[in-house]
Amino acid sequence: MYGSRVKSDPAPRLVARLAIALFLSYMAVALPLAALPVAVLHWPGYGNGLAGLAVGIAFFSTILSRNHSGAYADIRGGRPCMRAGLALYAAASLICALAGLSMLPPAARYTILIAGRLLLGVGESLTIVGMLGWGIGLMGHERAGRVLAWTGAAMYGAFAAGGPIGLSLYEHGGIATVMLVSALLPLMGLALVQGVPASTPHAGARPPFWRILGTIRWQGMGVTLQGVGFGALGAFLPLRFIHAHWSHAGLGLTCFGVAFVAGRLTCGHLPDRIGGLKVALFSLMIEAAGQYLLWCASSPLLAFAGAVLTGAGCSMVYPSLGVEVVRLVPPNMRGTALGGFAAFQDLAYGATGPVAGLLADRFGYDIVFLLGGLCATGGVGIVLGLLNARKREARAG
């Protein structure tokens, strides 16, 4: 009887459709990620700092819109929130495509690019928070870790595929081609979610956003420190390959993405089963090892191995600490709390690009991975502190 109930449960199939739609739409983020820095560096007077800013600026607008996106998902529901985000993905990519017009001066092209990237960040905020609210509403909070894992698997599956595809599209058609393809895929995702029913929003009092951030601050700081390694790898691993005259510059992103998705698919149930903090601790240790290996890699093979370790380590940090966030807040505040939690990660993604770009200008591309390793090590310290605090509470109780 139990098996038949599980088989007849439509929620996993519905959330799988959301995840597929997210995979398609997140290609709007993944395709330009490796191509944008290469394109900007070809414009006269534009260096690594401005190239990193073009990548990272989207995450800053994501941060600023997380509060509103979370509130929108809590009050209206995840379905309209995610659908609005998918539409903005497409619109933002079309704006960025105008940066490929060669008759425009570089300053105008860069300004257009920044405007499109800012809009993309708002779309990402709505899409991800909407997906989480919609998925958890369909699956139930007891399976929140699985929804978080599937969300990340879709995102970074797109990241794994999008890196080399984006570079190939750029080489054959320039940045405009990359952006036009990036506009089409979210529209396909929007069509796919049309038949998925809405989940019911929860009623209840809404404490101030800053109070929610205070409640989840340590989990947020942990995911911030994890995100530095991802930001460094996404923006600068292809450039390090090109600078070192290594072939297959996009393959490092694929190694990261495949390891990331494999971790989500094989370990996505662990935070719900054994606790998020234990999984996060082990994951941050693996990420740190991968970043240190990238820092000292003397061959592309070692760099690929570092990318695999980084992907495997990054894989479960967000869902593991996200499960802890879901347990800290009432149901009617899940969207807001997860939006705030994601904003901590966005902060890492947004800041890493320009900061690491400036470091790369001065010290070379390998230094950005030392930064990622040190930050992941700091995340280990935070999670150890949370585990020790929980043990003290258990003894006191």
N, C-alpha and C positions, 0 to 999 in steps of 0.2 A: 504493500500500500504506500509506504514511504517513497519507494522508487517511482511509482506512478505519479505521485504528487510532484516530485521533482521534475519528471518528464513533462508534465502538463503545465509547468510554470512558464508563462511566456516572457517573464522579465529578462532572463539572460539573452534570449534571442533579440528582444527589442534593444537592449543596451549594446549588443553586438552590432546592430545596425547603426546606432549612434557612434560607436567606435570606428566603424568603416567610414562613415561620413566625416568624422573628425580626421581620420587618416588622409582622406582626399583633400579636405580643406586646409589641413596644416601644411600641405605642400606649398601653399602660398607663403608660408614662413620659411620652409626648408629649402625650396629651390633657390631663392636669392641669397641665402645665408653665406654660402661660399663664393658665389659669383659677385656679390656687391663689393667686397673689399678689393677684388681684382679689378673690377670696372673703375672704381674710384681712383685707384692708384695709377690708372692710365690717363687720368685727367691732369693737365699741367698744374703744378702747385699744390697737389693734394697728396698728403702722406698718410702714414699708418694711423695717426691720431684721428684724422677726419674720416678715414675709412672705418675705423672702429666705431666712431660716433654714428655713422650711417647705419651700422648694424644695431648698435645699442640703443638708439633713440626710441625705437619702437617699444622697448621694455619700460622706458620712463613713462610714456603715455599709458601703458598698461597699468603701471603702478597707480597713477593718478585716477584711473577709472575703475579700479578694483572695488572700492567702496560702493559706488553707484551700481556697478554690475551685480555685486552680491545682493544689495538691497532689491534690485530689480528681480533677480532670480527668486528671492525669498517671498516677495509680495506678489509678483505676477506668475512666477513659475519658471522652471528651467527651459521649457520648450520655446516660448517667445524670446527668451534671452539668447539661447543658442542660435536660433534662426536669424535674429538681428545681427549677431556676430558674423555669421557666414556671409551675409549680404555685404557687410563692411569689408571683409576680407577681399571680396571681388572688386569693390569700388576702390580700395586702397591700391590694389595691384595695378588697376588701370591707370591711376594717377602716376604711379612709379614708372609705368611704361613710357610716359612722356619724357622721362629723363634720358631715354635712348635716342632722342631727336638730336642728331649731330649738328644741325644748323644752329642750335642754341649754344650760348657760351657756357663754359663749365660752371660758373657761379649760378646761372639760372637752372641748369640741370641738377645741381646739388640741392638747391632750394626746393625744387619740385620733388626730388627724391626724399628729402627730409619730411616734407608735408605728407607724402604718401605713407612713409614709415610711421609717422605719428598716428595717422588714421588706422593703419594696420594694428597698432598696439591696442587701440580701443576695441577693434574687432576681436583680437585675441582674448582680451579680458572677458568680453561678453560670451564668446564661444566656449572657453574652457569652464568658466563658472557655470554657465548654462548647462553644459554637458554634465558636470558633477552634480548639480542640483537635480537635473532631470533623471540622471542615472540612479542616484541614491534614492530618489523618490520612487522609482520603479522597483528597485531591488530591496530597499529597506536598509536602515542604518547598520544592522548587524552584518551586512555584506558591503559596507562602505569601502573597506580596503580593496576588495575586488574591483569596484568601480574605479577607484583611484588608479589601480594597477592597469586596468584596461585603457583608461584615458591616457596614461603615460605611454603605454605600448603603441597606441595609435599615433601619438605625437612623435615619438622617437623612431617609430617605424618609418614615418614620413621623412624624418630627419636622415635616416640611413639611406633611403632611396633618393631623397631630394638633393643631397650634396653632390654626388657625381653627375646626376641628371642635370642639375642646374649649371654646373661647370661645362658640361657638354653642350647644352643649349646656348650658353654664353659664347662658347668658342665658334659655334656655327651661325648664330643669329644676333648676337649682342644682347645687351641688357633688356631691350624692348621685348625680344622674344621670350626671355625668361619671365618677364612680368605678365605678358599676355597669357601664357600657359598658367601662370599663378592665378590669374583672374578666372579662368575657366573651371578649374578644379573645385573651388568652393561652391560654385553654382551646381555642380554635380552632387556635392554633399547635401546641399539644400534640398534638392529633389528627393534624395534618398530618405531624409527624415520626415517627409511630409506625412506619411502614414503612421508614424509612431505616436501613440496617445500621450496626452499631457499627464504629468503627475500633479497631485493635489498639493498646493502650498499649505504650510502650517501657520496657524494664527498664534499670536502671543505678543508679549511686550518686547520692545526692541531697545536694548541698552545702547549707549553711544558707541560708535565705531572704535573710538580710541580705547574704550574700556575692553572691547573684544580683543584689540591688538595687545593690550597689556596682559590679558589672560593667556594668550598663545605666544608670547614674546620669545620664550626660550626655544620652542619648536620652530618658530619663524627664523630665529638666528641660526639654528642648525641647518635649515634648508638654504639660507642665504650663503653660508660658507660652502655648502655642497655645490651651489650654483656657479661659483667662480671657476671651478675646473671645467664645467661644461661650456661656460662662456668663452674661456680661453681656447679651448679645443675647437669650438665651432667657428670662431672668427679667424684663428691664426694657425691652425694645423696645416691647411692647404698652403698658406704663405710660407710656412717653415719648409715644407717639401720643395716648393718652387725655389726658395732661396738657397737650399742645400743641393739643388740640381738632382733631386730624387724624382723618380717617375711615379705615376699613379697618385697624384696629389689628392684626388677625391676619395680614394679608397680608405684612407684613415677615418673619414667621417662614416663610411659604411661599416668599418670594423666597430667603431663606437656604437652605431645605431643597432647593428645586429646583436651585439652583446647586451645592449640595453633592453631590447625587446625580448630576447631570450630570458633575461633575468625577470622581467615582468610576467612573462607567460609561465615560467616554471616556479616562481616564488611569490606570485601575487597573492596567494592564500595565507602566507606566513604571518603578516601583521595581524590579521584577524585571529589566527590560531595561537601564536606564541607571544604576541605583544609587539607593538611598533618599535619600542626603544631598543630591544635586543637586535632586531633586524637592521635598524638604522646604524647602530654601533658597528656591526660587522661590515656593512656596506660602505661607510665612510672610511674605514681602514683600507678596503680594497681600492676605493677611489684615490686615496692619498698615494698608495703604492703605484698606481697607474700614472698619476701626474709626475711623481718623482722619476719614473722610468722615461717619460716623454722629455723631461728636463735634461737628462743625461744621455739620451739615445744618440748613438753614433752611426746608425744605419736605419733604413726604412723599416726593416723587419722589427727592430726594437721599438720603433715608433708605432708600428701597427699593434704590437703587443701592449704597449702603454695605452693605446686607444681602446683596446679590448678591455683591459682592466678598469679604465676610467668608466667605460660604458656599463660594465657589470656592477661597479660600485655605485655609480649615480642612479642605477635603475630603481632601487627600492627605497631610497632615502625619502623621497617626496611622499609616496603612499604610506610608508611606515610612520613618519611623523604626522602625516595627514590624518591617520586613524586616531592618533592621540588628540588632535584638534577636534575631530568630530565628537569624541567622548567628553570634551571639556565644555561644550556649548549645548543649549537646548535646540530641538529640531527646527524651530522657526528662525534660528540664526545661523544655520549651517552654511547657506550660501554666502552670507556676509563674512563668516569666520574663514571659510575656505578661500574667499576672495582676498581677505587680509593675509592669510597664510601664503597664498600664491604671490602676493605683492612682495613679500620678503625675498622670494626666489627671483622675481622680476628685478628687484634692486640689484642683485648680484649680476644678472644678465646685462642690465643696462649700464652698470658702472664698469664691468670688466672690460668691455670693448674699448672705450677711450683710454682707461688707465693702462690696460695691457698694451695698447698701441703706443702710448708714450714710452713705456718701458722697453718695448721692442725697438723703437727708434734709437734708444740710447744704448741698450745692452744686447740686442739680438732677440730673435724669436724664442729661443729656448727659455729665457727668463720668465715668460708668462706662465709656463708650466710649473716652475718652482713656486710661483705665487699660488697657483691652484693647489699644489700639494700642501703648502703651509696652511691654507684656509681649510682644506679637508681635515687636516690634523687638529685644527682648532674646533671643528665640528665634533670630532671624537671626544674632545674634552667636555663640550656642552652636554652631549648625550650621556657621558659617564656621570656628570653632575645630576642630570635628571633621574638616572637609575638609582643613584645613591639617595636622592631625596625621596624616591618612592619606597626604597627599603626602610628608611627612617620612619616614614608615615605608617608602613605596615607594622613595624615593631611597636610604634606608639599606639596604634589602633588595637 
